[in-house]
Amino acid sequence: MKDVAALARVGTKTVSRVINFEPNVSPATSERVWDAVRALDYHVDLQAGSLRRTSGRTRTLGLLVSSVDNPFAAAINRAVEDAASPREVAVFASSLDDDAAREEAAVKAFLRRRVDGLILTTMSRNAGYLLSTMERGTPIVFVDREPAGIDADVVTSDNRAGSARAARHLLQRGHRRIAVLTDRLDIQTAAERRDGFLAELDRAELAGGALIAPELHGPEQAEHALREMLTSDDPPTAVFSAQNLITEGALRAIRALGLQHRVALVGFDEVPLGDLLEPGVTVIRQDPQAIGARAAERIFARIDGDDGPPQRIVIPTELVERGSGEIAVPRD
């Protein structure tokens, strides 16, 4: 910083004000400082700077999601980055692979780097291990899944209501034997979606018509499970796939057997290019961009001093009809 100040012919305090975007520096002086910064290839040491700032901030966030290559998680990531960028806050993202041990290790790694806050898709059965972190002043916002053992801000989709709507949609088209494909039931959203779907079948006194295949973690397992169902003596006439990667597996099974115009399919969450297939894939669409934006809004509010009670924000889902979910029960 002393070298920058000497080259720009200003004091080090002026350099500090310029690179921290503080007011009361003339445009001409700012331009000289930035010219010197570029000439000397100077990079601000935010970690060291945070030790001198009274706020102790590092201008970083930790974002922990199930997997950054999942389109749902990627959309949340982008929304958080879009909110952080105007504040010049860097977002560090990590994939947890729905592994509680990996979650705790990633949280510890981010905290060692003094992130200003965490946005977390938790897999832990009890997130109480984070209580001490919040008590020390690091805010945490949970996304997609509600935590147990801790009272904190959470932003999630209305999983039960969305799944119930999928059930009603298929029942209205005459389906009474429906395959229900879910992720691991120790994942909160998977259990909620199964329960929401089955509760709707219960109301119609048709719970016995569900063929449930749980614990399907990924498209390959989903494809195998549905293939077995569809080639059985009493196959389902419709499928509810309760997660986007499971929907991909279901699509492969249905199309491999040439049943895409006979077996109805409603998936929970979007699948890439699902609207371009024939028939298009009917989905219960979440809004990951809104989830990420609201989560970023809450974490920055907490960082800025909001000490109000925790908020539970539920983002509505939407039924998008594209053809696959509108297939009625075959007459023959």
C-alpha positions in Angstrom: 0.0 0.0 0.0 2.9 2.3 0.7 4.2 1.8 -2.8 0.8 2.6 -4.3 0.6 5.7 -2.2 4.1 6.9 -3.3 3.3 6.3 -7.0 -0.1 8.1 -6.7 1.4 10.9 -4.7 -1.1 10.5 -1.8 -1.1 9.1 1.7 -1.8 5.5 2.6 -5.1 6.5 4.3 -6.2 7.9 0.9 -5.3 4.6 -0.8 -7.3 2.8 1.9 -10.3 5.0 1.3 -10.2 4.5 -2.4 -9.8 0.8 -2.5 -12.6 0.4 0.1 -14.9 2.7 -1.9 -15.2 5.2 0.9 -16.5 8.7 0.2 -14.8 12.1 0.2 -12.1 11.3 -2.3 -12.0 13.4 -5.5 -12.4 11.6 -8.9 -9.0 12.7 -10.0 -7.3 11.4 -6.9 -9.2 8.1 -7.1 -8.1 7.7 -10.8 -4.4 8.2 -9.8 -4.7 5.6 -7.0 -6.3 3.1 -9.3 -3.7 3.7 -12.0 -1.1 3.0 -9.4 -2.9 -0.1 -8.3 -2.9 -1.5 -11.8 0.7 -0.5 -12.5 2.0 -2.2 -9.4 -0.5 -5.2 -9.7 -1.5 -4.5 -6.2 -4.1 -6.9 -4.6 -5.9 -6.1 -1.4 -5.3 -8.5 1.4 -8.9 -8.8 2.7 -8.0 -11.3 5.4 -5.3 -8.9 6.9 -7.5 -5.9 6.4 -10.4 -7.5 8.3 -8.1 -7.7 11.4 -7.8 -4.0 11.4 -11.4 -3.2 10.6 -13.7 -2.7 13.6 -16.3 -4.9 11.8 -13.9 -7.7 11.3 -15.5 -8.5 8.0 -13.7 -10.4 5.2 -16.3 -9.7 2.4 -16.8 -13.4 1.9 -19.7 -15.8 2.1 -19.7 -19.6 2.4 -22.3 -21.4 0.3 -22.8 -25.1 1.0 -25.2 -27.0 -1.3 -25.9 -30.6 -2.1 -23.9 -30.5 -5.4 -22.8 -27.5 -7.5 -23.4 -29.5 -10.7 -27.1 -30.0 -9.9 -29.0 -27.3 -11.9 -31.2 -26.5 -8.8 -28.2 -25.8 -6.6 -26.4 -24.0 -9.5 -29.3 -21.6 -9.8 -29.2 -20.9 -6.1 -25.5 -20.3 -6.3 -25.9 -17.8 -9.2 -28.6 -15.9 -7.4 -26.5 -15.6 -4.3 -23.5 -14.4 -6.4 -25.7 -11.8 -8.2 -26.7 -10.4 -4.8 -23.2 -10.5 -3.4 -21.4 -8.9 -6.4 -22.7 -5.3 -5.9 -21.3 -5.5 -2.4 -18.0 -6.8 -3.6 -18.4 -9.9 -1.6 -16.9 -13.2 -2.8 -18.9 -16.3 -2.6 -17.1 -19.6 -1.9 -19.2 -22.7 -2.9 -18.8 -26.3 -1.8 -20.7 -29.5 -2.6 -21.8 -31.7 0.3 -23.0 -34.7 -1.7 -25.7 -35.1 1.0 -23.0 -36.3 3.5 -23.4 -35.0 7.0 -19.7 -35.6 7.8 -18.6 -33.7 4.7 -21.0 -30.9 5.7 -19.4 -30.5 9.1 -15.9 -30.6 7.6 -16.8 -27.9 5.0 -18.4 -25.7 7.6 -15.2 -25.8 9.7 -13.1 -25.1 6.6 -15.1 -22.0 5.8 -15.1 -20.8 9.4 -11.3 -21.1 9.5 -11.3 -18.7 6.6 -13.4 -16.2 8.6 -16.3 -16.0 6.2 -18.9 -13.3 7.2 -21.8 -15.7 6.9 -22.9 -19.2 5.8 -25.8 -20.2 3.5 -26.3 -23.9 4.0 -28.3 -26.8 2.6 -28.0 -29.1 5.6 -27.9 -32.8 5.6 -27.2 -33.2 9.3 -30.0 -34.8 11.4 -29.3 -32.2 14.0 -27.8 -28.9 13.1 -27.3 -28.0 16.7 -23.5 -28.2 16.2 -23.8 -24.8 14.6 -25.3 -23.1 17.7 -21.9 -22.0 19.0 -21.0 -20.5 15.5 -24.2 -18.4 15.6 -23.6 -17.3 19.2 -20.1 -16.1 18.2 -21.7 -13.8 15.6 -21.5 -15.7 12.3 -25.0 -15.6 10.8 -26.4 -18.7 9.1 -29.3 -19.0 6.6 -30.6 -22.4 5.6 -31.9 -23.1 2.1 -34.0 -25.9 0.7 -34.1 -27.9 3.9 -35.2 -26.8 7.3 -32.7 -27.6 10.1 -33.3 -29.5 13.3 -31.9 -28.5 16.6 -31.3 -24.8 15.8 -33.6 -21.8 15.3 -32.4 -19.8 12.3 -33.6 -18.2 9.1 -34.6 -20.7 6.4 -35.8 -20.3 2.8 -37.4 -23.3 1.2 -40.0 -24.5 -1.3 -43.5 -25.7 -0.4 -42.6 -29.3 -1.0 -45.7 -30.9 0.5 -48.1 -28.7 -1.3 -46.3 -29.1 -4.6 -46.3 -32.9 -4.3 -50.0 -32.9 -3.4 -50.8 -30.9 -6.5 -48.9 -33.4 -8.6 -51.0 -36.2 -7.1 -54.3 -34.4 -7.8 -53.1 -33.8 -11.4 -52.6 -37.5 -12.0 -55.7 -38.6 -10.2 -57.8 -36.2 -12.3 -56.6 -38.1 -15.4 -57.8 -41.4 -14.1 -54.6 -42.8 -12.7 -55.0 -45.2 -9.8 -51.7 -47.1 -10.0 -48.9 -44.7 -9.6 -45.1 -45.2 -9.2 -43.6 -42.8 -6.6 -39.9 -42.5 -7.0 -38.1 -40.6 -4.2 -34.6 -39.8 -3.1 -33.1 -41.0 0.2 -35.8 -40.5 2.9 -33.2 -39.2 5.4 -33.2 -36.1 3.2 -35.9 -33.9 4.5 -37.2 -32.7 1.1 -37.5 -36.3 -0.1 -39.6 -37.3 2.9 -41.8 -34.2 2.6 -42.5 -34.8 -1.1 -43.4 -38.4 -0.6 -45.6 -37.6 2.4 -47.4 -34.8 0.5 -48.1 -37.1 -2.5 -49.3 -40.0 -0.4 -51.5 -37.7 1.8 -53.4 -36.7 -1.3 -53.9 -40.3 -2.3 -55.1 -41.0 1.2 -57.7 -38.3 0.8 -58.9 -40.0 -2.3 -58.8 -43.3 -0.5 -56.3 -44.6 -3.1 -53.1 -44.9 -1.0 -53.0 -48.6 -1.9 -52.4 -47.7 -5.5 -49.0 -46.3 -4.9 -45.9 -48.2 -5.9 -43.2 -46.6 -3.8 -39.5 -46.8 -4.7 -37.5 -44.8 -2.1 -33.8 -44.4 -1.5 -33.0 -43.7 -5.2 -30.0 -41.4 -5.1 -29.3 -40.5 -8.7 -30.7 -41.2 -12.2 -29.2 -44.7 -12.6 -31.0 -46.1 -9.6 -34.2 -44.4 -10.6 -34.0 -45.8 -14.1 -33.4 -49.4 -12.9 -36.3 -49.2 -10.3 -38.8 -47.9 -12.8 -37.8 -50.3 -15.5 -38.6 -53.2 -13.1 -42.0 -51.6 -12.3 -42.9 -51.0 -15.9 -42.1 -54.5 -17.0 -43.9 -56.2 -14.1 -47.2 -58.0 -14.5 -49.1 -55.1 -13.0 -47.2 -51.9 -14.1 -48.1 -48.4 -13.1 -49.9 -46.1 -15.5 -48.2 -43.0 -14.1 -45.1 -41.9 -12.4 -44.3 -39.2 -9.9 -40.5 -38.5 -9.7 -39.7 -36.4 -6.6 -36.4 -34.9 -7.6 -34.8 -33.6 -10.9 -32.1 -36.3 -11.2 -34.7 -39.0 -10.5 -36.8 -37.6 -13.2 -33.9 -38.0 -15.7 -33.7 -41.7 -14.7 -37.5 -42.1 -15.1 -37.4 -40.5 -18.5 -34.7 -42.9 -19.7 -36.7 -45.9 -18.5 -40.0 -44.8 -20.0 -38.4 -43.9 -23.4 -36.2 -47.1 -23.5 -39.5 -49.1 -23.3 -41.3 -46.9 -25.8 -43.9 -45.8 -23.3 -43.6 -42.0 -23.4 -47.1 -41.6 -24.9 -48.7 -44.2 -22.6 -47.3 -43.6 -19.1 -47.9 -40.3 -17.5 -45.0 -38.5 -15.7 -44.9 -35.6 -13.4 -41.5 -34.6 -12.0 -40.7 -32.4 -9.0 -38.3 -29.6 -10.2 -37.2 -28.7 -13.7 -35.0 -31.0 -15.9 -32.7 -29.6 -18.5 -34.4 -29.4 -22.0 -37.5 -31.0 -20.5 -39.6 -28.6 -22.6 -38.0 -29.8 -25.8 -38.9 -33.5 -25.5 -42.0 -35.0 -27.1 -44.1 -35.0 -25.0 -42.6 -32.2 -22.9 -42.0 -33.0 -19.2 -44.7 -31.8 -16.9 -43.1 -30.6 -13.6 -43.8 -29.0 -10.3 -41.4 -26.1 -10.8 -39.4 -24.7 -7.9 -37.9 -21.2 -8.1 -34.3 -21.6 -7.1 -33.4 -18.1 -8.2 -36.0 -16.7 -5.7 -34.7 -19.1 -3.0 -31.1 -17.9 -3.5 -32.1 -14.2 -3.7 -34.1 -14.4 -0.5 -31.4 -16.3 1.3 -28.8 -13.7 0.2 -31.2 -10.9 1.4 -31.4 -12.6 4.9 -27.7 -13.3 5.3 -26.8 -9.7 4.4 -29.5 -8.4 6.7 -28.0 -10.4 9.5 -24.4 -9.3 8.7 -25.6 -5.7 8.7 -27.0 -6.1 12.2 -30.6 -7.4 12.0 -31.1 -9.3 15.2 -34.9 -9.9 14.8 -36.4 -13.4 15.2 -35.6 -16.1 12.7 -37.7 -16.0 9.5 -39.2 -19.0 7.7 -39.7 -18.1 4.1 -41.6 -20.5 1.8 -41.3 -20.0 -1.9 -44.4 -21.3 -3.8 -44.1 -24.0 -6.5 -45.9 -24.0 -9.8 -47.4 -26.8 -11.9 -46.1 -26.6 -15.5 -48.1 -28.7 -17.9 -46.2 -29.8 -21.0 -47.7 -33.1 -22.0 -46.2 -35.9 -20.1 -48.4 -35.4 -17.0 -51.6 -34.9 -19.1 -51.6 -38.5 -20.5 -54.7 -40.2 -19.4 -55.1 -43.9 -18.4 -54.9 -46.0 -21.5 -58.3 -47.5 -22.4 -56.9 -50.8 -23.8 
